[in-house]
Amino acid sequence: MTETVTEPGKRSKKSPLSEVNFDDSAPLLDVENLKVEFHTRDGIARAVNNVSFTLCEGETLGIIGESGCGKSVTAQAIMGILDTPPARVAGGQVRYRGVDLIQLDEKTRRHIRANKIAIIFQDALSSLNPVFTVGWQLGELFRQHSGASRAQAKSKAVELLELVGIPARQIASTTSRTSSPAACASG
């Protein structure tokens, strides 16, 4: 983040997203000729070869295929979360609202992942830690990426859970009576 002086002696942090010029008239997601390779001892394995699709606001896209065909690798490449090495994006473009995500630095991409795009993995155990409540894990997102206080993060988590019909008030009251976020592990 770049710092700008707002008042003498006070600094505010400017988000890297303020430097990115998103085009609201562009497709939400436009993937063009995406290629992903894995560099192994035996050579280069081409996992994704020339995947292209466009997704506009309000549309839904399902990517189907056999196990190992590159569905998850495609999603990870779009999100910028490939394990590198051995994986690398070998070509193509991934444009979010007209901005090629592949060309952005990691700090800016992290802010985009925190504020603009997200991924939900198939396997819940790889997404959520059963030791912590769902509410606590949602709150952690706001604490880490938005700098929210514990109270603000808890409030946002409760709001999100209620939005999808999960009894967040019950979860929130259970976790608030304990000092450990693990107290309501099924939350």
C-alpha positions in Angstrom: 0.0 0.0 0.0 1.2 3.5 -0.7 0.9 6.0 2.1 -0.6 9.4 1.7 -0.4 12.2 4.3 -3.9 13.4 5.1 -3.2 15.6 8.1 0.1 16.7 9.7 1.3 13.7 11.7 -1.4 11.3 10.4 -1.0 8.8 7.6 -3.7 6.8 5.8 -3.1 3.8 3.7 -4.2 3.8 0.1 -5.3 0.5 -1.4 -3.5 -0.8 -4.5 -7.0 -1.2 -6.0 -7.3 2.5 -6.3 -4.5 2.3 -8.9 -6.4 -0.3 -11.1 -8.8 1.0 -13.7 -11.6 -1.6 -13.8 -14.0 -1.2 -16.7 -17.6 -1.8 -15.5 -18.7 -2.2 -19.2 -16.2 -5.1 -19.8 -17.2 -8.7 -19.1 -16.9 -9.7 -15.5 -14.3 -12.4 -16.4 -12.7 -13.0 -19.7 -10.3 -15.9 -20.0 -8.4 -16.1 -23.3 -6.1 -18.9 -24.4 -5.0 -19.7 -20.8 -2.1 -22.2 -20.6 -0.7 -23.7 -17.5 2.3 -26.0 -17.3 4.0 -28.0 -14.5 7.7 -28.4 -14.6 8.7 -31.8 -13.4 11.8 -34.0 -13.4 10.4 -35.8 -16.4 9.8 -32.6 -18.3 6.9 -30.2 -18.9 3.4 -31.4 -18.3 0.8 -29.2 -20.0 -2.2 -29.2 -17.7 -4.3 -26.5 -19.3 -4.0 -25.7 -23.0 -5.8 -22.7 -24.6 -8.9 -22.5 -22.3 -11.1 -19.6 -23.3 -14.5 -18.3 -22.0 -16.3 -15.1 -21.2 -18.5 -14.7 -18.1 -20.7 -11.6 -17.9 -22.4 -10.2 -14.8 -25.4 -12.3 -13.7 -24.2 -15.4 -15.7 -23.3 -18.8 -14.2 -20.6 -21.0 -15.7 -20.1 -24.6 -14.9 -16.8 -26.3 -15.7 -17.1 -30.0 -16.0 -14.7 -32.8 -16.9 -13.0 -36.0 -15.8 -10.8 -36.1 -12.8 -7.4 -34.6 -13.6 -8.5 -32.7 -16.7 -7.5 -29.3 -15.4 -10.7 -27.8 -13.9 -9.1 -26.9 -10.5 -5.8 -25.8 -12.1 -7.8 -23.5 -14.4 -9.6 -22.0 -11.4 -6.3 -21.7 -9.4 -4.7 -19.9 -12.4 -7.5 -17.5 -12.6 -7.2 -16.7 -8.9 -3.4 -16.5 -9.0 -3.0 -19.2 -6.4 -1.1 -21.9 -8.3 1.7 -23.6 -6.5 4.8 -22.1 -8.1 7.0 -23.8 -8.8 6.3 -26.3 -10.3 3.2 -24.7 -11.9 3.2 -21.6 -14.0 0.9 -19.7 -16.3 2.6 -20.2 -19.7 0.3 -18.0 -21.7 -3.0 -16.3 -22.2 -4.9 -13.6 -20.4 -7.3 -13.6 -17.4 -9.2 -10.3 -17.5 -11.4 -9.2 -14.6 -13.5 -6.1 -15.7 -10.9 -5.6 -18.5 -7.8 -5.8 -16.3 -5.4 -8.7 -17.0 -4.9 -10.2 -13.6 -1.8 -12.2 -14.7 0.1 -8.9 -15.4 -0.6 -7.5 -11.9 1.8 -7.7 -9.0 1.0 -10.2 -6.2 0.1 -7.4 -3.7 -2.6 -6.0 -6.0 -3.9 -9.5 -6.9 -4.2 -10.3 -3.2 -6.3 -7.2 -2.7 -8.5 -8.2 -5.7 -8.9 -11.7 -4.2 -9.9 -10.1 -0.9 -12.4 -7.6 -2.3 -13.5 -8.5 -5.8 -13.2 -12.2 -6.6 -13.2 -15.5 -4.6 -13.1 -19.2 -5.0 -15.0 -21.9 -3.1 -13.2 -25.2 -3.2 -15.1 -28.5 -3.7 -13.7 -30.1 -0.6 -15.0 -28.3 2.5 -12.1 -29.6 4.6 -9.6 -27.7 2.4 -11.7 -24.5 2.9 -12.7 -24.5 6.5 -10.8 -25.6 9.6 -13.0 -27.7 11.8 -11.2 -26.5 14.9 -12.6 -23.0 14.5 -16.2 -21.8 14.0 -17.4 -20.7 10.6 -18.2 -17.3 12.1 -14.7 -17.0 13.5 -13.2 -18.0 10.1 -15.4 -15.5 8.2 -14.4 -12.8 10.7 -10.7 -13.6 10.2 -11.2 -12.7 6.5 -12.3 -9.2 7.6 -9.5 -8.9 10.2 -6.8 -9.9 7.8 -7.9 -8.1 4.6 -9.9 -5.1 5.8 -8.2 -4.4 9.1 -11.5 -4.8 11.0 -11.5 -4.9 14.7 -12.7 -8.2 16.4 -16.1 -6.6 17.1 -16.4 -5.3 13.5 -15.3 -8.7 12.1 -17.8 -10.5 14.2 -20.6 -8.2 13.2 -19.8 -8.7 9.5 -19.6 -12.5 9.9 -23.0 -12.5 11.6 -24.4 -10.4 8.8 -23.1 -12.8 6.1 -24.3 -15.9 7.9 -27.8 -14.4 8.3 -27.8 -13.4 4.7 -27.6 -17.1 3.7 -30.1 -18.3 6.3 -27.6 -19.7 8.9 -28.6 -19.0 12.5 -25.8 -16.6 13.1 -27.2 -15.1 16.3 -27.0 -18.5 18.0 -23.5 -19.0 16.7 -22.4 -15.5 17.8 -23.9 -15.9 21.3 -22.2 -19.3 21.8 -18.8 -18.1 20.7 -19.0 -14.8 22.7 -19.5 -16.8 26.0 -16.1 -18.4 25.6 -12.6 -17.3 25.2 -11.8 -19.8 22.4 -13.1 -19.6 18.9 -12.9 -23.4 18.8 -15.7 -23.7 21.4 -18.4 -24.0 18.8 -16.5 -26.0 16.2 -19.6 -27.0 14.3 -20.6 -23.4 13.9 
